[in-house]
Amino acid sequence: MRIGDVDYHFLGNIDGNGYTITGLTSNRPGDAVTVSIPTGATDKELKLTITKLLDTQSLVTNKQVLATSIYEILKNFPENFGKPVTLTFVFDPASVKKDQRPAIFYYDEVKKVWVEVKGGKINGNRISVDVDHFTKFAVIVVDPTVVVPEPEQPKEPTGIDAEVKFGDIAGHWGTRAEMAAMIANALRQPIEANAVTGFADDKDIRAWAKGSVAIVKQAGIIQGKSGPQDNATRAEAVTVLMKMLALQSK
């Protein structure tokens, strides 16, 4: 254990700087635990108990491979530490096969599952993590994560047959160019690519929308300035739809 700048390993009972620690080692070669507590982690008198658990059948499954014993590390108050406390475990490298990795886990007493403590740092046969509380800990061998590659997204088509993808319509129906494209498709008129729309702002109309805008203008559904990239209001959308329905009923 480290209190300030002093290191202690849990190889027996240790008294020092007001802390009482009880530690047990396992029968595994080199199996040991080191707890490093920085100054200011707590303002309480601290008593730690480190116990190697012998009966672990109810804690691990047949699929879980332990690289250390299971240790229960407890303290004499329920509050979490104010600063991260570092736990270092000496694990058995022979338990870790190729493409596997060791990781420190803590046991969730409520859900009855082991939860990996992220951010583990490996140095030889030692692995360390920072924690803010004590409970049951163990180093468990983790199989490699299988990364499933995402399917390649098809390239967007170009030209008059390209799909028109509408933008964000939160608070509005869509852009006027998008609305013109939908109306033109509903009229089932042949759409000419890069058609001349006759609007004063023709240069602002994108190529994929020009044929649609020209059709709805010729049909008298939209007039005046097109404002192709402006958001169409719901009132404008209703007006355009009513004109389209009136035209189709003739």
C-alpha positions as CSV (number, residue, x, y, z in Angstrom):
1,M,0.0,0.0,0.0
2,R,1.2,3.5,-0.7
3,I,0.3,6.2,1.9
4,G,1.8,9.4,0.6
5,D,5.2,8.3,-0.7
6,V,5.5,5.1,1.3
7,D,4.9,1.7,-0.4
8,Y,3.5,-1.4,1.5
9,H,2.6,-4.7,0.0
10,F,-0.1,-6.8,1.5
11,L,2.0,-9.7,2.7
12,G,0.8,-9.6,6.3
13,N,-0.5,-7.3,9.0
14,I,0.8,-3.8,8.7
15,D,0.3,-0.8,10.9
16,G,1.5,2.6,9.7
17,N,0.5,6.3,9.7
18,G,-2.8,5.5,11.4
19,Y,-3.9,2.8,9.0
20,T,-4.5,-0.8,9.9
21,I,-4.2,-3.3,7.0
22,T,-4.8,-7.0,7.0
23,G,-3.6,-8.8,3.8
24,L,-3.5,-12.4,2.6
25,T,-1.6,-13.8,-0.4
26,S,-2.7,-16.7,-2.4
27,N,-0.9,-20.0,-3.3
28,R,-0.4,-18.8,-6.9
29,P,3.3,-18.1,-7.7
30,G,3.9,-14.3,-7.2
31,D,0.2,-13.7,-6.7
32,A,-0.2,-10.5,-4.7
33,V,-2.1,-7.2,-4.4
34,T,-0.8,-3.7,-4.0
35,V,-3.1,-0.8,-3.0
36,S,-1.8,2.7,-3.5
37,I,-3.8,5.4,-1.7
38,P,-2.7,9.0,-2.3
39,T,-2.6,11.6,0.4
40,G,-6.0,13.3,0.6
41,A,-8.0,10.3,-0.6
42,T,-9.9,10.4,2.7
43,D,-9.9,12.4,5.9
44,K,-11.1,9.4,8.0
45,E,-9.1,6.9,10.0
46,L,-8.8,4.0,7.5
47,K,-8.9,0.3,8.2
48,L,-8.5,-2.1,5.2
49,T,-9.1,-5.8,5.0
50,I,-7.9,-7.8,2.1
51,T,-9.2,-11.4,2.0
52,K,-8.5,-14.1,-0.6
53,L,-11.8,-15.9,-1.2
54,L,-11.6,-19.6,-1.2
55,D,-15.2,-20.5,-2.1
56,T,-15.7,-18.9,-5.5
57,Q,-18.0,-21.4,-7.3
58,S,-21.0,-19.1,-7.0
59,L,-19.0,-16.1,-8.3
60,V,-17.5,-17.4,-11.6
61,T,-18.8,-19.4,-14.5
62,N,-17.1,-22.3,-16.3
63,K,-16.4,-19.9,-19.2
64,Q,-14.6,-17.4,-17.0
65,V,-10.8,-17.9,-16.6
66,L,-9.2,-16.3,-13.5
67,A,-5.6,-15.1,-13.8
68,T,-5.5,-14.3,-10.1
69,S,-7.4,-15.3,-7.0
70,I,-10.5,-13.3,-6.1
71,Y,-9.8,-10.7,-3.5
72,E,-12.4,-8.9,-1.3
73,I,-11.0,-5.6,-0.4
74,L,-13.0,-3.7,2.3
75,K,-12.7,-0.5,4.3
76,N,-14.3,0.6,7.5
77,F,-16.6,3.3,6.0
78,P,-19.1,3.3,3.2
79,E,-18.2,6.5,1.4
80,N,-16.1,6.5,-1.8
81,F,-12.6,7.8,-1.8
82,G,-12.1,11.5,-2.7
83,K,-9.2,10.6,-5.0
84,P,-8.5,7.6,-7.2
85,V,-7.0,4.6,-5.4
86,T,-4.7,2.4,-7.5
87,L,-5.0,-1.4,-7.3
88,T,-2.2,-3.5,-8.8
89,F,-2.5,-7.2,-9.2
90,V,0.2,-9.7,-10.1
91,F,-1.4,-12.2,-12.5
92,D,-0.4,-15.5,-14.0
93,P,0.7,-15.0,-17.6
94,A,0.3,-18.7,-18.3
95,S,-3.5,-18.2,-18.0
96,V,-3.6,-15.7,-20.8
97,K,-3.5,-17.3,-24.3
98,K,-2.6,-15.7,-27.6
99,D,-4.9,-12.9,-28.6
100,Q,-6.4,-12.8,-25.1
101,R,-5.8,-10.1,-22.5
102,P,-6.0,-9.8,-18.7
103,A,-8.4,-7.3,-17.2
104,I,-9.4,-6.3,-13.7
105,F,-13.0,-6.8,-12.9
106,Y,-15.1,-5.9,-9.9
107,Y,-18.1,-7.9,-8.7
108,D,-21.5,-6.1,-8.9
109,E,-23.2,-7.4,-5.7
110,V,-26.7,-6.2,-6.9
111,K,-26.6,-7.6,-10.5
112,K,-24.4,-10.5,-9.5
113,V,-22.1,-10.0,-12.5
114,W,-18.4,-9.1,-13.1
115,V,-17.8,-5.7,-14.5
116,E,-14.6,-4.7,-16.2
117,V,-12.7,-1.8,-14.7
118,K,-11.7,0.3,-17.8
119,G,-8.3,1.8,-18.2
120,G,-6.1,-1.1,-17.0
121,K,-2.4,-0.6,-17.5
122,I,-0.2,-3.7,-18.0
123,N,3.4,-3.9,-17.1
124,G,4.9,-7.4,-17.4
125,N,2.8,-9.6,-15.2
126,R,1.3,-6.7,-13.3
127,I,-1.9,-4.9,-14.1
128,S,-3.2,-1.7,-12.4
129,V,-6.4,0.3,-12.4
130,D,-7.8,3.3,-10.6
131,V,-10.9,2.9,-8.4
132,D,-12.9,4.9,-6.0
133,H,-14.4,2.1,-3.9
134,F,-13.6,-1.3,-2.7
135,T,-15.4,-4.6,-3.2
136,K,-14.5,-8.0,-4.7
137,F,-11.8,-7.8,-7.4
138,A,-10.1,-10.3,-9.7
139,V,-8.1,-10.4,-12.9
140,I,-10.1,-12.3,-15.5
141,V,-8.9,-13.4,-19.0
142,V,-10.8,-11.7,-21.7
143,D,-11.2,-13.1,-25.2
144,P,-10.5,-10.8,-28.2
145,T,-13.4,-8.7,-29.3
146,V,-14.7,-9.6,-32.7
147,V,-15.1,-6.4,-34.7
148,V,-17.8,-6.8,-37.4
149,P,-17.0,-4.4,-40.2
150,E,-19.8,-2.1,-41.2
151,P,-21.2,-2.8,-44.7
152,E,-19.9,-0.4,-47.3
153,Q,-22.4,2.3,-48.0
154,P,-23.5,2.5,-51.7
155,K,-22.4,5.6,-53.5
156,E,-25.2,8.1,-54.1
157,P,-26.3,8.1,-57.7
158,T,-26.0,11.2,-59.8
159,G,-28.2,12.6,-62.6
160,I,-32.0,12.7,-62.9
161,D,-32.5,9.3,-61.5
162,A,-30.7,10.2,-58.2
163,E,-32.7,9.8,-55.1
164,V,-33.7,13.1,-53.6
165,K,-32.8,12.9,-49.8
166,F,-34.7,15.4,-47.8
167,G,-32.9,17.5,-45.2
168,D,-33.9,18.0,-41.6
169,I,-37.5,19.0,-41.5
170,A,-37.8,19.8,-37.8
171,G,-40.1,22.8,-37.6
172,H,-40.7,23.0,-41.4
173,W,-41.8,20.8,-44.3
174,G,-38.5,20.8,-46.2
175,T,-36.8,23.1,-48.7
176,R,-38.8,24.5,-51.7
177,A,-36.6,22.5,-54.1
178,E,-37.4,19.3,-52.3
179,M,-41.1,20.1,-52.3
180,A,-40.9,20.8,-56.1
181,A,-39.2,17.5,-56.6
182,M,-42.0,15.6,-54.8
183,I,-44.8,17.4,-56.6
184,A,-43.2,16.9,-60.0
185,N,-42.9,13.1,-59.3
186,A,-46.5,13.0,-58.3
187,L,-47.5,14.7,-61.6
188,R,-45.7,11.9,-63.4
189,Q,-44.3,14.3,-65.9
190,P,-41.0,13.6,-67.7
191,I,-38.3,15.5,-65.9
192,E,-35.6,17.2,-68.0
193,A,-32.2,17.4,-66.3
194,N,-30.7,21.0,-66.1
195,A,-33.9,22.5,-67.5
196,V,-34.3,26.3,-67.7
197,T,-36.8,27.2,-65.0
198,G,-37.4,30.8,-66.0
199,F,-37.0,32.0,-62.4
200,A,-34.8,35.0,-61.7
201,D,-32.8,32.9,-59.2
202,D,-32.4,30.0,-61.6
203,K,-28.6,30.0,-60.9
204,D,-29.4,29.2,-57.3
205,I,-31.4,26.1,-58.1
206,R,-29.3,22.9,-58.0
207,A,-29.1,20.8,-61.1
208,W,-31.0,17.8,-59.6
209,A,-34.0,20.1,-58.9
210,K,-34.2,22.3,-62.0
211,G,-36.3,19.9,-64.1
212,S,-38.8,19.5,-61.2
213,V,-39.0,23.2,-60.6
214,A,-39.6,23.9,-64.3
215,I,-42.5,21.4,-64.4
216,V,-44.3,22.8,-61.3
217,K,-43.8,26.4,-62.6
218,Q,-45.2,25.5,-66.0
219,A,-48.2,23.9,-64.3
220,G,-48.8,27.2,-62.4
221,I,-48.3,25.5,-59.0
222,I,-45.5,27.9,-58.0
223,Q,-44.9,31.4,-59.1
224,G,-42.6,34.4,-58.4
225,K,-39.2,33.8,-56.9
226,S,-38.5,30.1,-56.2
227,G,-36.1,30.5,-53.3
228,P,-35.0,26.9,-53.8
229,Q,-32.9,26.5,-50.6
230,D,-35.4,28.3,-48.4
231,N,-37.5,26.2,-46.0
232,A,-41.0,25.7,-47.2
233,T,-43.6,26.5,-44.5
234,R,-46.5,24.2,-43.9
235,A,-48.9,26.8,-45.3
236,E,-46.9,26.9,-48.5
237,A,-46.9,23.1,-48.7
238,V,-50.7,23.0,-48.2
239,T,-51.2,25.6,-50.9
240,V,-49.0,23.7,-53.4
241,L,-50.7,20.4,-52.7
242,M,-54.1,21.9,-53.2
243,K,-53.0,23.4,-56.6
244,M,-51.6,20.0,-57.6
245,L,-54.9,18.2,-56.6
246,A,-56.9,20.8,-58.5
247,L,-54.7,20.3,-61.6
248,Q,-55.1,16.5,-61.4
249,S,-58.9,16.7,-61.1
250,K,-59.3,18.6,-64.4
